[in-house]
Amino acid sequence: YLYETKSVIYMDHKSLQHIFSQKEFNMRQRHWIELFSDYDCEIRYHPGKANVVADALSRKEKVKPKRVRAMNITLQTSIKDRILASQKEAVDECT
C-alpha cells in the first residue's frame, strides 16, 4: 500500500526526525534505515500530547467487562424416546 508512494510519518520522538541525515549508524539503526529505504517517507515530529489520534488508537478501551458468576444449562431432550416411539409405530404399522 505504501510502497513507492510519498508518505509522512508523524512521531513523538524528536530525535528520529533527523535519523536519515545521520552519517553513522549502530546495528539497530542500520536495520531500521534498511527497512525504510524501500519507502519514500518523511518523518515529522508531532508532540505526543498533541497527537490525539495516535494516542486514542494506542490506548486500551476502558470498559469494565461484564462478569458471569455461574452458568448452568440443563438440556433435557427426549430424542431417544421419540426415535424409539417412531420405530415402534413403524413396526406396528407393518405388522
Beta strands, then each sheet from edge to edge (+ up, - down):
strand 1: 6-11
strand 2: 40-45
sheet 1: 1+ 2+
end
